[in-house]
Every structure is written in C-alpha cells, then in structure tokens.
Amino acid sequence: MNKLMRFGFVVLTVVLTIVSCSETTAQSKEVVQQVVQSTEMTMSIKGMTCLMGCARAIEVELKNLEGVEAAKVDFKAANAQLTYNSALTSESTIVDFVNNYRHGAFEASVATAKKCGASCTKSCCEKVGAKKCGADCIKACCEKEEAKKCGADCTKPCCDK
C-alpha cells in the first residue's frame, strides 16, 4: 500500500509538471505584435554656441530619450532631425525636453518648413536655382513668386502661381 501511494504521488507530480509546462509553452507561443509607429520631425534649436558642448550633447541626450529612435543635431543649421516612435513619445515631449535641458539654455520648436518632394516644391526650387531644397529654398521661391504669405503653408501659394 505504501508503494502504491508513492507511485500515485510520483504519477500525480509528473502529470502536474507536464500540464504546467504545456501551459507555459502555450503562453510563450502566443505572439504579441506591436506596431511601431515611426515618425520623423525636424526641430529648430536656438542658443547652441558650440559643436561639441551644445549640439553633440543635445544629440546624445535626445538619443537617450524613450521612444527616440534616431537623432542628428546640425550645429550650423541650428536644427535636429529625429525619428521617434509616436506610441512612446510626442513632438511636444521632445521639444519640451530640449527647452528644459541645461536649465532652459536652448529654445527649440518644431520646424514648419516642408522638404521638397515629388510635388511642385521641387520644381519651384529648381526655378529659383537653389542647390538644396529646404526652408530657405521655399522662402526664396515664395518671395520670387511674390506670394502674400510665406510661412508653414508657403509652398501652396507657390504652387498656385
């Protein structure tokens, strides 16, 4: 009888172990798919006085922010190009971080000028003779076309003419 109880206990232990392992395996096979929502932004940064102490330091700190996938700070252009996961952070959070970095030594804002693409902006830039299509090119285009408004929607009046 004692051997029968031991045998029954061993069998019960083995069965419970197999059942618990199979549940764990089933749970581990369940795939959770999370959609990464990468977003790009350009941010202008005022107040940088040097390449390494300011621009490089900001770039390193931006890369350490949760949700920021890539960051490149351009000292000469006084801006930053970023790619971030919009499910983890936002433009305003990133801008606020730079504005508060080093006790508010820098003034950051989201750049509103759009880059030239396959739209009229590219042909517009070519008309002006600009080498690079960016904020300066769009502004020059608007001024040349004598657009009434030269701001974030600068390319629209340029296209209309």
Helices and strands as residue ranges (DSSP letters): H 2-29, E 38-46, I 51-56, H 57-64, E 68-74, E 79-85, H 91-100, E 107-110, H 120-128, H 135-144, H 155-160
